[in-house]
Each structure stands twice: as structure tokens, then as C-alpha cells.
């Protein structure tokens, strides 16, 4: 699969909504008992309400189709928001000791696009600022951006920002490049 990851990327994102549900349940295993009970109870309540509402309002067949389509689109949307911000960006070598600023700026790219892209990506197109300041509201990330850009220029860190289409081109290009290396190793070029 890794050899063809660029082609498989969007189809596999349709499974991400389900993957997050499974990951949430598995995450509970390592939590303290109280947190496990509270968080597990909330996950269970959400699942019961979600499934209950779908099956109460629709016939069983339509409810299943709705759930499958909803979770598939949810996964595609989430992956489409996160992937262009990170895929193909520099990563520290094993053992390298990057400081917080360097790690967040070099491993992320921002996506330009104005109000529509800001809305579609929930403000997470300002990924550099989001990683540097995870506690501030996403609607404020745009306001922090000029300060971060100025600081990066002052300390000599490259600040990467691109348009939405270009960010996907770079991310998918990186996946094709990694896959090509793997295909070459197998002799399937």
C-alpha cells in the first residue's frame, strides 16, 4: 500500500471517521479508572444517541447508508484539512534535538485562501500558529500569523505558506515520491 499511497490517499480517508472511533476506544485502555469511566461513558452516550437518532428517523437500510456516507465524508474532510499542512514537510532526523519553535515551524505549512478556506478548514489552515499556540481560539490564529512570520524571519526560520491547491500538490507529490522509491526497491518502478 505504501508504494501507491498517493493514489490511495483519498479513498483511504473514507475510513478515517471509523478509525477515530476505534482509536478513541483504544485510547481509554491507558487512562486512569475514573477518566476511563467518564470518557468511556461519554463515548457510549454519543454512540447510542447517534445510532438511536439515525435508526429512529430512518429505515434500517437508509440509516446504515447515512452512517456510512456521513463517516466517510467526515474522514475525507478531516484528512483534507490535516494532510496539506504536514505531508512532505521536513522532519527531524532520529536523535535530532529541535526546539519547540523549530519543530512546529519546519514540520508544518500554512494554507492561504481567505475567508472560505479559513471556514472550510476551521482555522487549522494556520497550522504553524495552531501548533505554537494550541490554546488560543482558532478564529484568532489569523491575527497571530504576522507576529509569527516576523519572528521566524528575525531568527532565520523558513515560514512555509502556500495556496490550497499547491499544498495538495506538494503533499501528494511527496507521497508519490516516497511510493516511487518503494516501487523501485521492489523492481516495479
C-alpha positions as CSV (number, residue, x, y, z in Angstrom):
1,X,0.0,0.0,0.0
2,X,2.8,2.4,0.8
3,X,4.0,2.1,-2.8
4,X,0.7,3.5,-4.1
5,X,0.0,5.9,-1.2
6,X,-0.7,8.9,-3.3
7,X,-3.4,7.1,-5.3
8,X,-4.9,5.5,-2.2
9,X,-4.8,8.6,0.0
10,X,-8.3,10.0,-0.6
11,X,-10.0,6.6,-0.8
12,X,-8.4,5.6,2.5
13,X,-9.5,8.8,4.1
14,X,-13.1,7.5,3.8
15,X,-12.1,5.1,6.6
16,X,-10.7,7.8,8.9
17,X,-14.0,8.6,10.7
18,X,-14.3,4.9,11.7
19,X,-10.6,4.8,12.6
20,X,-11.1,7.8,15.0
21,X,-13.9,5.9,16.8
22,X,-11.7,2.8,17.2
23,X,-8.8,4.9,18.3
24,X,-10.9,6.7,20.9
25,X,-12.0,3.4,22.4
26,X,-8.4,2.0,22.4
27,X,-7.1,5.2,24.0
28,X,-9.2,4.5,27.0
29,X,-7.2,1.5,27.9
30,X,-4.3,3.6,29.1
31,X,-6.4,6.1,31.1
32,X,-6.9,6.1,34.9
33,X,-10.0,4.3,36.0
34,X,-12.0,7.5,36.7
35,X,-11.1,9.1,33.4
36,X,-11.8,5.8,31.6
37,X,-15.3,5.6,33.1
38,X,-16.2,9.2,32.4
39,X,-14.7,9.3,28.9
40,X,-16.0,5.8,28.0
41,X,-19.4,6.8,29.3
42,X,-19.4,9.9,27.1
43,X,-18.3,7.9,24.1
44,X,-21.0,5.3,24.7
45,X,-23.7,8.0,25.2
46,X,-22.6,9.7,21.9
47,X,-22.7,6.3,20.1
48,X,-26.1,5.4,21.5
49,X,-27.6,8.9,20.7
50,X,-26.0,8.9,17.2
51,X,-27.2,5.4,16.2
52,X,-30.5,5.9,18.1
53,X,-31.3,9.1,16.2
54,X,-30.3,7.6,12.8
55,X,-32.4,4.4,13.3
56,X,-35.3,6.3,14.9
57,X,-35.7,8.7,12.0
58,X,-34.8,6.4,9.1
59,X,-35.5,2.9,7.9
60,X,-32.6,0.5,8.9
61,X,-31.2,0.4,5.3
62,X,-31.3,4.2,5.0
63,X,-29.8,4.6,8.5
64,X,-26.9,2.4,7.6
65,X,-26.3,4.2,4.3
66,X,-26.5,7.6,6.1
67,X,-24.0,6.5,8.7
68,X,-21.5,5.1,6.1
69,X,-21.7,8.2,4.0
70,X,-21.5,10.5,7.0
71,X,-18.5,8.8,8.5
72,X,-16.8,8.6,5.0
73,X,-17.3,12.3,4.3
74,X,-16.2,13.1,7.9
75,X,-12.9,11.2,7.3
76,X,-12.3,12.8,4.0
77,X,-12.9,16.3,5.4
78,X,-10.6,15.8,8.4
79,X,-7.9,14.3,6.3
80,X,-8.2,17.0,3.7
81,X,-7.7,19.6,6.5
82,X,-4.7,18.0,8.2
83,X,-2.8,16.4,5.3
84,X,-1.9,19.5,3.3
85,X,-0.4,21.1,6.4
86,X,2.1,18.4,7.2
87,X,2.7,15.9,4.3
88,X,6.1,16.5,2.6
89,X,7.4,18.8,5.3
90,X,10.8,18.5,6.9
91,X,11.1,16.0,9.7
92,X,13.8,15.8,12.3
93,X,16.3,13.0,11.9
94,X,16.3,10.4,14.7
95,X,18.1,11.8,17.6
96,X,18.0,15.4,16.4
97,X,17.1,17.9,19.1
98,X,14.9,20.6,17.6
99,X,13.5,23.2,19.9
100,X,9.7,23.8,20.1
101,X,9.7,26.7,17.7
102,X,11.9,24.9,15.1
103,X,9.8,21.7,15.3
104,X,6.5,23.5,14.9
105,X,7.5,25.8,12.1
106,X,9.6,23.4,10.0
107,X,7.1,20.4,10.2
108,X,4.0,22.5,9.2
109,X,2.9,24.6,6.3
110,X,0.1,27.1,6.4
111,X,-2.6,27.2,3.7
112,X,-3.7,30.6,2.3
113,X,-7.1,31.1,0.8
114,X,-9.1,33.7,2.6
115,X,-12.4,33.5,4.4
116,X,-13.7,30.4,2.5
117,X,-10.5,28.4,3.2
118,X,-10.5,29.6,6.8
119,X,-14.1,28.4,7.2
120,X,-13.7,25.1,5.4
121,X,-10.5,24.2,7.4
122,X,-11.9,25.5,10.7
123,X,-8.9,27.9,11.0
124,X,-6.5,25.0,11.0
125,X,-5.0,26.3,7.8
126,X,-2.9,28.4,10.2
127,X,-1.2,25.2,11.3
128,X,2.1,26.7,12.3
129,X,0.3,29.1,14.7
130,X,-2.0,26.3,15.9
131,X,0.9,24.2,16.9
132,X,2.8,27.1,18.5
133,X,-0.3,28.3,20.4
134,X,-2.7,25.4,20.8
135,X,-4.7,27.1,23.5
136,X,-5.8,30.2,21.6
137,X,-9.1,30.1,19.7
138,X,-8.8,29.1,16.1
139,X,-10.5,32.3,15.0
140,X,-7.6,34.2,16.5
141,X,-4.8,32.2,14.7
142,X,-5.0,34.6,11.7
143,X,-4.2,37.5,13.9
144,X,-1.1,35.8,15.4
145,X,0.2,34.9,12.0
146,X,2.0,38.2,11.2
147,X,3.8,38.1,14.6
148,X,5.0,34.5,14.0
149,X,6.1,35.3,10.4
150,X,8.1,38.3,11.7
151,X,9.7,36.3,14.4
152,X,10.6,33.5,12.0
153,X,12.2,36.0,9.7
154,X,14.2,37.5,12.6
155,X,15.6,34.1,13.7
156,X,16.1,32.8,10.2
157,X,13.5,30.0,10.2
158,X,11.7,29.4,6.9
159,X,7.9,30.0,7.2
160,X,6.1,28.0,4.6
161,X,2.7,29.1,3.3
162,X,1.0,28.2,0.1
163,X,-2.4,28.1,-1.6
164,X,-4.8,25.2,-1.1
165,X,-4.2,23.5,-4.5
166,X,-0.4,23.9,-4.2
167,X,-0.5,22.4,-0.7
168,X,-2.3,19.3,-2.0
169,X,0.2,19.2,-5.0
170,X,3.1,19.2,-2.6
171,X,1.6,16.7,-0.2
172,X,0.6,14.2,-2.9
173,X,3.9,14.8,-4.7
174,X,5.7,13.8,-1.6
175,X,3.6,10.6,-1.2
176,X,4.3,9.8,-4.9
177,X,8.0,10.3,-4.4
178,X,8.1,8.1,-1.3
179,X,6.0,5.4,-3.1
180,X,8.3,5.6,-6.2
181,X,11.3,4.8,-4.0
182,X,9.4,1.8,-2.6
183,X,8.3,0.6,-6.0
184,X,11.9,0.9,-7.3
185,X,13.1,-1.3,-4.4
186,X,10.6,-3.9,-5.4
187,X,11.6,-3.6,-9.1
188,X,8.1,-2.4,-10.0
189,X,9.2,1.2,-10.8
